[in-house]
Amino acid sequence: MAKAPYDLRKVLDELQQHPGQYHATDVPVDPNAELSGVYRYIGAGGTVERPTQEGPAMMFNNVKGFPGTRVLTGLMASRKRVGLMFHHEYHTLGQFLNDAVASPVDPVTVSEDHAPAHEVIHRATDADFDIRKLVAAPTNTEYDAGPYITVGVVYGSSMDKSKSDVTIHRMVLEDKDTLGIYIMPGGRHIGAFAAEYEAANKPMPVTINIGLDPAITIGATFEPPTTPLGYNELGVAGAIRQAPVELVDGVTVDEKAIARSEFTLEGYIMPNERMQEDINTNTGKAMPEFPGYDGDANPAVQVIKVTAVTHRQDPIMQSVIGPSEEHVSMAGIPTEASILSLVNRAIPGKVKNVYNPPAGGGKLMTIMQIHKDNEADEGIQRQAALLAFSAFKELKTVILVDEDVDIFDMNDVIWTMNTRFQADQDLMVLPGMRNHPLDPSERPGYDPKSIRTRGMSSKLVIDGTVPYDMKDQFERAQFMKVDDWEKYLK
């Protein structure tokens, strides 16, 4: 008997077998700021304002204004939970995804009767069509530009249909059939396709897929150079599950949709058309972004005209809190994979593991665990840091540690800075480089000497590795190894 395909519902069924990883509530909640405000205390983590913590994924069954729709948040807001959902040890998820990129399993197209995403169809031609009433998109704060789709996987193709891709963007519900979409310049393949359509003055068909197996969501966040133009990241999810992601033809657009998504919005990115992101609120804010600050509302986001909303029976709307641990999993683990891929080719065997911690939102910081075989390897650790910067341009800080340091324990990492580090010789500062425009310190007013335009940054390497010829002077206190220590807790 064939196994049921992976989708969000199958993942949630499996997750409920693990105590403390999932919680559902019937208490009424307002999607406007309250839902995210509640989860901030329960399990958001990441760079969210304290107090916050790591906690269970949360299903809100009673969302005001949206009877029949549940809202899920925090599904990926724990690295250990991602490991459980992927059936893999969480410490080595980066290498696991690296292997998946190397051996993709391409998606397949299924017939309409095998696509639960189309169980219910609302067309823009319907008299009562209004995405603001159909899609239970929360706002993260009271100051957001509007309700946001925060974890919608956009599927689009080149004009000749020779290349297809999936990416995630912030999208705000602006009107009954209109979304504003922020496509960050450079690196995003959907943006390249949209530019091609815009040059031809033609609307670009897309589908926006929400409520997915996290293998799809996390796989979709890979970027160049790891996945170059023409690489469809749905193949990564296929490799993780060892089964192809199922697609289905759109009902109103000439584009594919993910057949087992909870919600799908179909529509067109309109050519040569822009709108003010916060046109309905004029707060000047978009939504909280991964560094922990409110993103500025963009004065000219691209426009999507929605032609249909489809969903499953009793659908699940999935959302993320911008600065939460969920973003760390979505962006950080693929970044670890990208870094490992490059360093393994350039200096094989010298980088044992890589971790992008919550302190950097998954993008701005990486910790690299270094192996030195002999004195000739001295300096190879700094070469590894430079490779990390080239693998991922949005990286700002690299911390280098030895093999005996637990890179997933920030106390252990910072300990190296206090006992294996001298600031006058173990810091490398690289000014005037490109980075991520959402870092608020990356503006000319903050550092006029090296930041000429928004999105430039000085980059930092902290070398906390012991010189090889002094290794015997830095051996940690050795405690007795006790295999059955847990019996003393019973």
JOQUILIN-V497927 format. One record per pair of residues at least 4 apart in sequence whose C-alpha atoms are under 7 Angstrom apart, sorted by the first residue. I is the first residue (numbers start at 1). J is the second residue. D is the distance in Angstrom with one decimal. If there is no record, write none. Layout:
i->I j->J d->D
i->I j->J d->D
This chain:
i->6 j->10 d->5.9
i->6 j->213 d->6.5
i->7 j->11 d->6.4
i->7 j->212 d->5.8
i->7 j->213 d->4.6
i->7 j->260 d->6.1
i->8 j->12 d->6.2
i->8 j->211 d->6.2
i->8 j->212 d->4.9
i->8 j->213 d->4.5
i->9 j->13 d->6.2
i->10 j->14 d->6.3
i->11 j->15 d->6.0
i->11 j->85 d->6.6
i->11 j->213 d->6.7
i->12 j->16 d->6.2
i->15 j->21 d->6.5
i->15 j->22 d->6.7
i->15 j->85 d->6.9
i->16 j->21 d->6.8
i->16 j->22 d->5.9
i->20 j->56 d->5.9
i->21 j->56 d->4.4
i->21 j->57 d->6.0
i->22 j->56 d->4.8
i->22 j->57 d->4.7
i->22 j->58 d->6.0
i->23 j->56 d->6.1
i->23 j->57 d->6.2
i->23 j->58 d->5.1
i->23 j->59 d->6.3
i->24 j->58 d->5.7
i->24 j->59 d->4.5
i->24 j->60 d->6.0
i->24 j->61 d->7.0
i->25 j->59 d->6.4
i->25 j->60 d->5.4
i->25 j->61 d->6.0
i->26 j->60 d->6.5
i->26 j->61 d->5.1
i->26 j->62 d->5.3
i->27 j->62 d->6.2
i->28 j->62 d->4.8
i->28 j->63 d->5.8
i->28 j->64 d->6.5
i->29 j->34 d->6.5
i->29 j->35 d->5.9
i->29 j->62 d->6.4
i->29 j->63 d->5.2
i->29 j->64 d->6.0
i->30 j->34 d->5.4
i->30 j->35 d->6.0
i->30 j->63 d->6.0
i->30 j->64 d->5.2
i->31 j->35 d->5.3
i->31 j->63 d->6.5
i->31 j->64 d->6.8
i->31 j->138 d->4.5
i->31 j->139 d->6.4
i->32 j->138 d->5.6
i->32 j->139 d->5.0
i->32 j->142 d->6.9
i->33 j->37 d->5.9
i->33 j->138 d->6.9
i->33 j->139 d->5.1
i->33 j->140 d->5.1
i->33 j->141 d->4.5
i->33 j->142 d->5.4
i->34 j->38 d->6.0
i->35 j->39 d->6.4
i->36 j->40 d->6.0
i->36 j->140 d->5.4
i->36 j->321 d->6.6
i->38 j->42 d->6.8
i->39 j->43 d->5.8
i->39 j->44 d->6.0
i->40 j->44 d->4.9
i->40 j->52 d->5.7
i->41 j->51 d->6.4
i->41 j->52 d->4.8
i->41 j->53 d->6.6
i->42 j->52 d->6.8
i->42 j->53 d->6.5
i->42 j->55 d->5.6
i->43 j->52 d->6.6
i->43 j->53 d->5.1
i->43 j->54 d->4.5
i->43 j->55 d->3.8
i->43 j->56 d->6.0
i->43 j->74 d->6.9
i->44 j->48 d->6.9
i->44 j->52 d->6.2
i->44 j->53 d->6.2
i->44 j->54 d->6.3
i->44 j->74 d->6.6
i->44 j->77 d->6.4
i->44 j->324 d->4.9
i->44 j->325 d->6.0
i->45 j->52 d->5.4
i->45 j->53 d->4.7
i->45 j->54 d->5.3
i->45 j->324 d->5.2
i->45 j->325 d->5.0
i->46 j->323 d->6.0
i->46 j->324 d->4.3
i->46 j->325 d->3.9
i->46 j->328 d->6.9
i->46 j->358 d->4.9
i->46 j->359 d->6.8
i->46 j->361 d->6.5
i->47 j->290 d->6.9
i->47 j->291 d->6.4
i->47 j->292 d->5.0
i->47 j->323 d->5.2
i->47 j->324 d->6.0
i->47 j->358 d->6.5
i->47 j->359 d->6.3
i->47 j->361 d->6.5
i->48 j->52 d->6.9
i->48 j->292 d->5.7
i->48 j->323 d->5.4
i->48 j->324 d->5.8
i->54 j->78 d->6.6
i->57 j->73 d->6.1
i->57 j->74 d->4.5
i->57 j->75 d->4.6
i->58 j->72 d->5.8
i->58 j->73 d->5.5
i->58 j->74 d->6.1
i->59 j->70 d->6.8
i->59 j->71 d->5.8
i->59 j->72 d->4.5
i->59 j->73 d->6.6
i->60 j->70 d->5.7
i->60 j->71 d->5.2
i->60 j->72 d->6.3
i->61 j->70 d->4.7
i->61 j->71 d->6.7
i->62 j->70 d->6.8
i->63 j->67 d->6.8
i->63 j->70 d->6.8
i->66 j->136 d->6.4
i->68 j->314 d->5.6
i->69 j->314 d->5.9
i->69 j->315 d->5.4
i->69 j->316 d->5.9
i->69 j->317 d->6.9
i->70 j->315 d->6.5
i->70 j->316 d->4.8
i->70 j->317 d->6.0
i->71 j->316 d->5.6
i->71 j->317 d->4.6
i->71 j->318 d->5.7
i->72 j->316 d->6.6
i->72 j->317 d->6.1
i->72 j->318 d->4.7
i->72 j->319 d->6.2
i->73 j->318 d->5.9
i->73 j->319 d->5.1
i->73 j->320 d->5.5
i->74 j->320 d->6.3
i->74 j->326 d->6.1
i->76 j->81 d->6.7
i->76 j->82 d->5.9
i->76 j->326 d->4.8
i->76 j->329 d->6.2
i->77 j->324 d->6.8
i->77 j->325 d->4.5
i->77 j->326 d->3.8
i->77 j->329 d->6.8
i->78 j->82 d->6.4
i->78 j->325 d->6.4
i->78 j->326 d->6.8
i->79 j->83 d->6.3
i->79 j->90 d->6.3
i->79 j->329 d->6.3
i->80 j->84 d->6.4
i->80 j->90 d->5.5
i->81 j->85 d->6.2
i->82 j->86 d->6.1
i->83 j->87 d->5.8
i->83 j->88 d->4.9
i->83 j->89 d->5.5
i->83 j->90 d->4.5
i->84 j->88 d->6.4
i->89 j->93 d->6.8
i->92 j->96 d->6.3
i->93 j->97 d->6.1
i->93 j->333 d->6.7
i->94 j->98 d->6.1
i->94 j->333 d->5.4
i->94 j->334 d->6.4
i->94 j->336 d->5.0
i->94 j->337 d->4.3
i->95 j->99 d->6.2
i->95 j->337 d->5.6
i->95 j->340 d->6.9
i->96 j->100 d->6.4
i->97 j->101 d->6.2
i->97 j->334 d->6.7
i->97 j->337 d->5.9
i->98 j->102 d->6.4
i->98 j->337 d->4.7
i->98 j->338 d->6.8
i->98 j->341 d->6.3
i->99 j->103 d->6.4
i->100 j->104 d->5.8
i->100 j->236 d->5.3
i->100 j->239 d->5.1
i->100 j->240 d->6.1
i->101 j->236 d->5.3
i->103 j->239 d->6.5
i->104 j->235 d->4.4
i->104 j->236 d->5.2
i->104 j->238 d->6.4
i->104 j->239 d->5.1
i->105 j->235 d->4.6
i->105 j->236 d->6.8
i->105 j->238 d->4.6
i->105 j->239 d->5.1
i->105 j->243 d->6.9
i->105 j->244 d->5.7
i->106 j->234 d->6.9
i->106 j->235 d->4.6
i->106 j->238 d->6.5
i->106 j->244 d->5.8
i->107 j->234 d->6.4
i->107 j->235 d->6.3
i->107 j->238 d->6.9
i->107 j->244 d->4.7
i->107 j->245 d->4.6
i->107 j->246 d->5.8
i->107 j->247 d->6.8
i->108 j->244 d->6.2
i->108 j->245 d->6.4
i->108 j->246 d->5.2
i->108 j->247 d->5.9
i->109 j->246 d->5.7
i->109 j->247 d->4.5
i->109 j->248 d->5.4
i->110 j->114 d->6.2
i->110 j->246 d->6.3
i->110 j->247 d->6.0
i->110 j->248 d->5.5
i->111 j->115 d->6.8
i->111 j->248 d->6.5
i->112 j->248 d->6.6
i->115 j->248 d->6.6
i->115 j->259 d->4.5
i->115 j->260 d->6.0
i->116 j->259 d->6.4
i->116 j->260 d->5.6
i->116 j->312 d->5.7
i->117 j->259 d->5.4
i->117 j->260 d->5.2
i->117 j->261 d->5.3
i->117 j->262 d->5.8
i->117 j->263 d->6.5
i->117 j->264 d->6.9
i->117 j->310 d->6.4
i->117 j->311 d->5.0
i->117 j->312 d->5.1
i->118 j->310 d->5.4
i->118 j->311 d->5.8
i->118 j->312 d->6.5
i->119 j->311 d->6.1
i->119 j->312 d->5.1
i->119 j->313 d->6.4
i->120 j->310 d->5.5
i->120 j->311 d->5.3
i->120 j->312 d->6.1
i->120 j->313 d->6.8
i->121 j->309 d->6.1
i->121 j->310 d->4.4
i->121 j->311 d->6.7
i->122 j->129 d->7.0
i->122 j->308 d->5.6
i->122 j->309 d->5.2
i->122 j->310 d->6.0
i->123 j->129 d->6.8
i->123 j->307 d->6.1
i->123 j->308 d->4.3
i->123 j->309 d->6.5
i->124 j->129 d->5.5
i->124 j->306 d->7.0
i->124 j->307 d->4.9
i->124 j->308 d->5.4
i->129 j->176 d->7.0
i->130 j->134 d->6.4
i->130 j->176 d->4.2
i->130 j->177 d->6.2
i->131 j->135 d->5.6
i->131 j->176 d->5.2
i->131 j->177 d->6.1
i->132 j->173 d->6.6
i->132 j->176 d->6.1
i->136 j->317 d->6.3
i->137 j->147 d->5.3
i->137 j->148 d->5.6
i->137 j->149 d->5.8
i->138 j->147 d->5.2
i->138 j->148 d->6.2
i->139 j->144 d->6.2
i->139 j->146 d->6.3
i->139 j->147 d->4.6
i->139 j->148 d->6.0
i->140 j->144 d->6.7
i->140 j->287 d->6.6
i->140 j->288 d->7.0
i->140 j->321 d->6.3
i->143 j->283 d->6.2
i->143 j->285 d->6.5
i->144 j->285 d->5.8
i->144 j->286 d->5.2
i->144 j->287 d->4.9
i->145 j->277 d->6.6
i->145 j->278 d->4.3
i->145 j->280 d->6.9
i->145 j->281 d->5.7
i->145 j->283 d->6.7
i->145 j->285 d->5.9
i->145 j->286 d->4.9
i->145 j->287 d->6.7
i->146 j->172 d->6.0
i->146 j->173 d->6.4
i->147 j->172 d->5.7
i->147 j->173 d->5.7
i->148 j->170 d->6.8
i->148 j->171 d->5.5
i->148 j->172 d->4.4
i->148 j->173 d->6.3
i->149 j->170 d->6.2
i->149 j->171 d->5.2
i->149 j->172 d->6.3
i->149 j->319 d->6.9
i->150 j->170 d->5.3
i->150 j->171 d->6.7
i->150 j->319 d->5.7
i->150 j->320 d->5.9
i->151 j->168 d->6.4
i->151 j->210 d->6.5
i->151 j->318 d->6.9
i->151 j->319 d->5.9
i->151 j->320 d->6.5
i->152 j->168 d->5.9
i->152 j->208 d->5.6
i->152 j->209 d->5.3
i->152 j->210 d->4.8
i->153 j->166 d->6.1
i->153 j->167 d->5.6
i->153 j->168 d->4.9
i->153 j->208 d->5.5
i->153 j->209 d->5.0
i->153 j->210 d->6.5
i->153 j->217 d->7.0
i->154 j->166 d->5.3
i->154 j->167 d->5.4
i->154 j->168 d->6.0
i->154 j->206 d->6.6
i->154 j->207 d->5.7
i->154 j->208 d->4.5
i->154 j->209 d->6.3
i->155 j->165 d->5.9
i->155 j->166 d->4.6
i->155 j->206 d->5.6
i->155 j->207 d->5.3
i->155 j->208 d->6.4
i->155 j->257 d->7.0
i->156 j->164 d->5.7
i->156 j->165 d->5.7
i->156 j->166 d->6.6
i->156 j->190 d->6.3
i->156 j->205 d->6.7
i->156 j->206 d->4.9
i->156 j->207 d->7.0
i->156 j->255 d->6.9
i->157 j->161 d->5.5
i->157 j->163 d->5.5
i->157 j->164 d->4.1
i->157 j->165 d->6.3
i->157 j->193 d->6.4
i->158 j->162 d->6.3
i->158 j->163 d->5.4
i->158 j->164 d->6.4
i->158 j->193 d->5.1
i->159 j->197 d->6.7
i->163 j->230 d->4.9
i->164 j->230 d->6.4
i->164 j->232 d->5.9
i->165 j->189 d->6.6
i->165 j->190 d->6.6
i->165 j->231 d->6.8
i->165 j->232 d->4.6
i->165 j->233 d->6.6
i->166 j->220 d->5.8
i->166 j->232 d->6.6
i->166 j->233 d->6.4
i->167 j->190 d->6.8
i->167 j->220 d->5.5
i->167 j->221 d->6.3
i->168 j->221 d->6.9
i->169 j->181 d->6.7
i->169 j->182 d->6.2
i->169 j->183 d->6.4
i->170 j->181 d->6.0
i->170 j->182 d->5.9
i->171 j->179 d->6.2
i->171 j->180 d->5.4
i->171 j->181 d->4.5
i->171 j->182 d->6.6
i->172 j->179 d->5.5
i->172 j->180 d->5.2
i->172 j->181 d->6.7
i->173 j->178 d->6.4
i->173 j->179 d->4.8
i->173 j->180 d->6.7
i->174 j->178 d->5.5
i->174 j->179 d->5.3
i->174 j->180 d->6.4
i->177 j->305 d->5.8
i->177 j->306 d->5.0
i->178 j->303 d->6.9
i->178 j->304 d->5.8
i->178 j->305 d->4.9
i->178 j->306 d->5.9
i->179 j->303 d->5.9
i->179 j->304 d->5.0
i->179 j->305 d->6.6
i->180 j->277 d->6.2
i->180 j->301 d->5.8
i->180 j->302 d->5.8
i->180 j->303 d->4.9
i->180 j->304 d->6.3
i->181 j->301 d->5.7
i->181 j->302 d->5.3
i->181 j->303 d->6.2
i->182 j->301 d->5.3
i->182 j->302 d->6.4
i->183 j->191 d->6.2
i->187 j->223 d->6.7
i->187 j->224 d->6.3
i->188 j->192 d->6.7
i->189 j->193 d->6.3
i->189 j->229 d->6.1
i->190 j->194 d->6.1
i->191 j->195 d->6.1
i->192 j->196 d->6.4
i->193 j->197 d->6.5
i->194 j->198 d->6.0
i->194 j->204 d->6.4
i->195 j->199 d->6.1
i->196 j->200 d->6.6
i->197 j->201 d->6.1
i->197 j->202 d->5.2
i->197 j->203 d->6.4
i->197 j->204 d->6.0
i->197 j->271 d->6.9
i->198 j->202 d->5.9
i->198 j->271 d->4.5
i->198 j->272 d->6.2
i->201 j->271 d->5.5
i->202 j->271 d->5.9
i->203 j->268 d->5.5
i->203 j->269 d->5.6
i->203 j->270 d->4.8
i->203 j->271 d->5.5
i->204 j->268 d->5.0
i->204 j->269 d->5.0
i->204 j->270 d->6.7
i->205 j->253 d->5.9
i->205 j->254 d->6.4
i->205 j->255 d->6.2
i->205 j->267 d->5.8
i->205 j->268 d->4.5
i->205 j->269 d->6.6
i->206 j->255 d->6.2
i->206 j->266 d->6.1
i->206 j->267 d->5.7
i->206 j->268 d->5.8
i->207 j->255 d->6.9
i->207 j->256 d->6.9
i->207 j->257 d->5.8
i->207 j->264 d->6.5
i->207 j->265 d->5.6
i->207 j->266 d->4.5
i->207 j->267 d->6.5
i->208 j->264 d->5.4
i->208 j->265 d->5.0
i->208 j->266 d->6.4
i->209 j->257 d->6.9
i->209 j->258 d->6.4
i->209 j->261 d->6.0
i->209 j->263 d->6.0
i->209 j->264 d->4.6
i->209 j->265 d->6.7
i->210 j->261 d->5.9
i->210 j->262 d->5.9
i->210 j->263 d->5.1
i->210 j->264 d->6.2
i->210 j->317 d->6.8
i->210 j->318 d->6.4
i->211 j->261 d->5.4
i->211 j->262 d->4.8
i->211 j->263 d->6.4
i->211 j->316 d->6.4
i->211 j->317 d->6.0
i->211 j->318 d->5.1
i->212 j->216 d->6.6
i->212 j->217 d->6.7
i->212 j->261 d->5.4
i->212 j->262 d->6.9
i->213 j->217 d->6.8
i->214 j->218 d->5.8
i->215 j->219 d->5.8
i->215 j->237 d->4.8
i->215 j->240 d->6.6
i->216 j->220 d->5.9
i->216 j->234 d->6.2
i->216 j->237 d->5.0
i->218 j->330 d->4.8
i->219 j->233 d->5.9
i->219 j->234 d->6.7
i->219 j->236 d->5.5
i->219 j->237 d->5.7
i->220 j->233 d->5.3
i->220 j->234 d->6.7
i->221 j->330 d->6.5
i->221 j->331 d->6.1
i->221 j->334 d->6.8
i->222 j->226 d->6.9
i->222 j->227 d->6.4
i->222 j->334 d->5.7
i->223 j->227 d->5.5
i->224 j->228 d->4.9
i->225 j->391 d->6.9
i->226 j->338 d->5.7
i->227 j->231 d->5.6
i->234 j->238 d->6.4
i->234 j->245 d->6.6
i->235 j->239 d->6.2
i->236 j->240 d->6.3
i->237 j->241 d->6.3
i->237 j->245 d->7.0
i->238 j->242 d->5.5
i->238 j->243 d->5.1
i->238 j->244 d->4.5
i->238 j->245 d->5.6
i->239 j->243 d->6.8
i->246 j->258 d->6.2
i->246 j->259 d->5.5
i->247 j->256 d->6.1
i->247 j->257 d->5.5
i->247 j->258 d->4.6
i->247 j->259 d->4.8
i->248 j->256 d->5.5
i->248 j->257 d->5.3
i->248 j->258 d->6.3
i->248 j->259 d->5.2
i->249 j->255 d->6.1
i->249 j->256 d->4.7
i->249 j->257 d->6.1
i->250 j->254 d->6.2
i->250 j->255 d->5.6
i->250 j->256 d->5.5
i->250 j->257 d->5.8
i->252 j->266 d->6.9
i->252 j->307 d->6.5
i->252 j->308 d->6.7
i->253 j->266 d->6.6
i->253 j->267 d->6.6
i->262 j->311 d->5.4
i->262 j->312 d->5.4
i->262 j->315 d->5.5
i->262 j->316 d->5.8
i->262 j->317 d->6.9
i->263 j->310 d->5.8
i->263 j->311 d->4.3
i->263 j->312 d->6.8
i->264 j->309 d->5.7
i->264 j->310 d->5.1
i->264 j->311 d->6.2
i->265 j->306 d->6.7
i->265 j->308 d->5.8
i->265 j->309 d->4.6
i->265 j->310 d->6.5
i->266 j->306 d->5.7
i->266 j->307 d->5.6
i->266 j->308 d->5.1
i->266 j->309 d->6.4
i->267 j->304 d->6.3
i->267 j->305 d->5.3
i->267 j->306 d->4.1
i->267 j->307 d->4.8
i->267 j->308 d->6.9
i->268 j->304 d->5.3
i->268 j->305 d->5.3
i->268 j->306 d->6.6
i->269 j->303 d->5.7
i->269 j->304 d->4.4
i->269 j->305 d->6.6
i->270 j->303 d->5.7
i->270 j->304 d->6.0
i->270 j->305 d->7.0
i->273 j->302 d->6.4
i->273 j->303 d->6.3
i->274 j->300 d->5.0
i->274 j->301 d->5.3
i->274 j->302 d->4.8
i->274 j->303 d->5.9
i->275 j->299 d->6.7
i->275 j->300 d->4.8
i->275 j->301 d->5.5
i->275 j->302 d->6.7
i->275 j->303 d->6.8
i->276 j->298 d->6.4
i->276 j->299 d->4.4
i->276 j->300 d->5.1
i->276 j->301 d->6.4
i->277 j->297 d->5.6
i->277 j->298 d->5.4
i->277 j->299 d->6.0
i->277 j->300 d->6.7
i->277 j->301 d->6.0
i->278 j->282 d->5.2
i->278 j->283 d->6.7
i->278 j->284 d->6.6
i->278 j->285 d->7.0
i->278 j->286 d->6.7
i->278 j->297 d->5.9
i->284 j->296 d->6.0
i->284 j->297 d->5.2
i->285 j->294 d->6.2
i->285 j->295 d->5.9
i->285 j->296 d->4.6
i->285 j->297 d->4.6
i->286 j->294 d->6.7
i->286 j->295 d->5.2
i->286 j->296 d->5.4
i->286 j->297 d->4.3
i->287 j->294 d->5.4
i->287 j->295 d->5.5
i->288 j->292 d->6.4
i->288 j->293 d->5.5
i->288 j->294 d->4.0
i->288 j->295 d->5.7
i->288 j->322 d->5.3
i->288 j->323 d->6.4
i->289 j->293 d->5.9
i->289 j->294 d->5.9
i->289 j->295 d->5.7
i->289 j->322 d->4.7
i->289 j->323 d->5.3
i->290 j->322 d->5.3
i->290 j->323 d->3.8
i->290 j->327 d->6.7
i->290 j->361 d->5.3
i->291 j->323 d->6.1
i->291 j->360 d->6.9
i->291 j->361 d->5.8
i->291 j->439 d->6.4
i->292 j->323 d->5.1
i->295 j->438 d->6.8
i->311 j->315 d->6.2
i->320 j->326 d->6.7
i->322 j->327 d->6.6
i->323 j->327 d->6.5
i->323 j->361 d->6.8
i->325 j->329 d->6.5
i->325 j->358 d->6.3
i->326 j->330 d->6.3
i->327 j->331 d->5.9
i->327 j->361 d->6.7
i->327 j->362 d->6.7
i->328 j->332 d->4.9
i->328 j->358 d->5.8
i->328 j->361 d->5.2
i->328 j->362 d->4.1
i->329 j->333 d->5.6
i->329 j->362 d->6.9
i->331 j->335 d->6.3
i->331 j->362 d->5.4
i->331 j->363 d->6.4
i->332 j->336 d->6.2
i->332 j->356 d->5.2
i->332 j->362 d->3.8
i->332 j->363 d->5.8
i->333 j->337 d->6.4
i->334 j->338 d->6.2
i->335 j->339 d->6.2
i->336 j->340 d->6.1
i->336 j->354 d->5.7
i->336 j->355 d->6.1
i->336 j->356 d->6.5
i->337 j->341 d->6.1
i->338 j->342 d->6.5
i->338 j->391 d->6.3
i->339 j->343 d->6.2
i->339 j->388 d->5.4
i->339 j->391 d->5.6
i->340 j->344 d->5.7
i->341 j->345 d->6.5
i->342 j->346 d->6.3
i->342 j->391 d->6.6
i->343 j->347 d->5.5
i->343 j->348 d->6.6
i->343 j->384 d->6.5
i->343 j->387 d->6.4
i->344 j->348 d->4.3
i->344 j->349 d->6.7
i->350 j->370 d->5.7
i->350 j->371 d->4.8
i->350 j->372 d->6.5
i->351 j->368 d->6.7
i->351 j->369 d->5.7
i->351 j->370 d->4.8
i->351 j->371 d->6.1
i->352 j->369 d->5.5
i->352 j->370 d->6.0
i->352 j->371 d->6.5
i->353 j->368 d->6.1
i->353 j->369 d->5.3
i->354 j->366 d->6.8
i->354 j->367 d->5.7
i->354 j->368 d->4.7
i->354 j->369 d->6.3
i->355 j->366 d->5.6
i->355 j->367 d->5.2
i->355 j->368 d->6.7
i->355 j->407 d->6.6
i->355 j->408 d->6.9
i->356 j->362 d->5.1
i->356 j->363 d->6.9
i->356 j->365 d->5.7
i->356 j->366 d->4.4
i->356 j->367 d->6.3
i->357 j->361 d->6.8
i->357 j->362 d->5.8
i->357 j->365 d->6.7
i->357 j->366 d->6.7
i->358 j->362 d->5.9
i->360 j->364 d->4.5
i->360 j->365 d->4.7
i->363 j->394 d->6.3
i->363 j->395 d->5.8
i->364 j->394 d->6.3
i->364 j->395 d->4.5
i->364 j->396 d->4.9
i->364 j->397 d->6.3
i->365 j->395 d->5.9
i->365 j->396 d->5.9
i->365 j->397 d->4.7
i->365 j->398 d->5.8
i->366 j->397 d->6.5
i->366 j->398 d->5.0
i->366 j->399 d->6.4
i->367 j->398 d->5.8
i->367 j->399 d->4.8
i->367 j->400 d->6.0
i->367 j->407 d->6.4
i->368 j->399 d->6.3
i->368 j->400 d->5.0
i->368 j->401 d->6.2
i->369 j->400 d->6.2
i->369 j->401 d->5.1
i->369 j->402 d->5.6
i->369 j->403 d->5.7
i->369 j->407 d->6.9
i->370 j->381 d->6.3
i->370 j->400 d->6.8
i->370 j->401 d->6.1
i->370 j->402 d->5.2
i->370 j->403 d->6.0
i->371 j->402 d->6.7
i->371 j->403 d->6.2
i->372 j->377 d->5.5
i->373 j->377 d->6.4
i->374 j->468 d->6.6
i->375 j->468 d->5.6
i->375 j->469 d->6.5
i->378 j->467 d->6.7
i->378 j->468 d->6.5
i->379 j->383 d->6.7
i->380 j->384 d->6.3
i->381 j->385 d->6.6
i->381 j->400 d->6.9
i->382 j->386 d->6.5
i->383 j->387 d->6.3
i->384 j->388 d->6.3
i->385 j->389 d->6.5
i->385 j->398 d->6.2
i->385 j->461 d->6.9
i->386 j->390 d->6.4
i->387 j->391 d->6.1
i->388 j->392 d->6.3
i->389 j->393 d->5.6
i->389 j->395 d->6.0
i->393 j->434 d->6.6
i->393 j->435 d->5.8
i->394 j->435 d->4.4
i->394 j->436 d->5.1
i->395 j->435 d->6.7
i->396 j->435 d->6.9
i->396 j->459 d->4.9
i->396 j->460 d->6.4
i->397 j->459 d->5.9
i->397 j->460 d->4.8
i->397 j->461 d->5.9
i->398 j->460 d->6.3
i->398 j->461 d->4.8
i->398 j->462 d->6.2
i->399 j->461 d->6.0
i->399 j->462 d->4.8
i->399 j->463 d->6.1
i->399 j->464 d->6.9
i->400 j->462 d->6.2
i->400 j->463 d->4.9
i->400 j->464 d->5.3
i->400 j->465 d->6.1
i->401 j->405 d->6.4
i->401 j->463 d->7.0
i->401 j->464 d->5.0
i->401 j->465 d->4.9
i->402 j->465 d->5.2
i->405 j->412 d->6.1
i->405 j->413 d->6.6
i->406 j->412 d->6.1
i->407 j->413 d->6.2
i->409 j->413 d->6.4
i->410 j->414 d->6.0
i->411 j->415 d->6.0
i->412 j->416 d->6.7
i->414 j->418 d->6.7
i->415 j->419 d->6.3
i->416 j->420 d->5.0
i->416 j->421 d->6.6
i->416 j->464 d->5.5
i->417 j->421 d->4.9
i->417 j->464 d->5.8
i->420 j->464 d->5.4
i->420 j->465 d->6.4
i->420 j->466 d->6.0
i->421 j->426 d->6.1
i->421 j->463 d->6.8
i->421 j->464 d->5.2
i->422 j->426 d->5.5
i->423 j->427 d->5.7
i->426 j->462 d->6.1
i->426 j->463 d->5.1
i->427 j->461 d->5.8
i->427 j->462 d->5.1
i->427 j->463 d->6.4
i->428 j->460 d->5.7
i->428 j->461 d->4.9
i->428 j->462 d->6.8
i->429 j->458 d->6.6
i->429 j->459 d->5.7
i->429 j->460 d->4.8
i->429 j->461 d->6.6
i->430 j->458 d->5.4
i->430 j->459 d->4.9
i->430 j->460 d->6.4
i->431 j->450 d->6.1
i->431 j->457 d->6.4
i->431 j->458 d->3.9
i->431 j->459 d->6.2
i->432 j->450 d->4.9
i->432 j->451 d->6.0
i->432 j->456 d->6.1
i->432 j->457 d->5.7
i->432 j->458 d->5.6
i->433 j->456 d->5.4
i->433 j->457 d->5.3
i->433 j->458 d->6.1
i->434 j->455 d->6.1
i->434 j->456 d->4.5
i->434 j->457 d->6.0
i->435 j->455 d->5.4
i->435 j->456 d->5.4
i->435 j->457 d->5.8
i->436 j->455 d->5.3
i->437 j->442 d->6.7
i->437 j->454 d->6.1
i->437 j->455 d->4.0
i->441 j->446 d->6.0
i->442 j->446 d->6.9
i->442 j->451 d->6.9
i->442 j->454 d->5.8
i->442 j->455 d->5.3
i->442 j->456 d->5.7
i->442 j->457 d->5.7
i->443 j->447 d->6.9
i->443 j->451 d->6.3
i->443 j->453 d->6.4
i->443 j->454 d->4.7
i->443 j->455 d->6.7
i->444 j->448 d->4.6
i->444 j->451 d->4.9
i->444 j->452 d->5.6
i->444 j->453 d->6.1
i->444 j->454 d->6.7
i->447 j->451 d->5.7
i->448 j->452 d->6.6
i->451 j->456 d->5.4
i->451 j->457 d->6.3
i->466 j->470 d->6.7
i->466 j->471 d->6.1
i->467 j->471 d->6.4
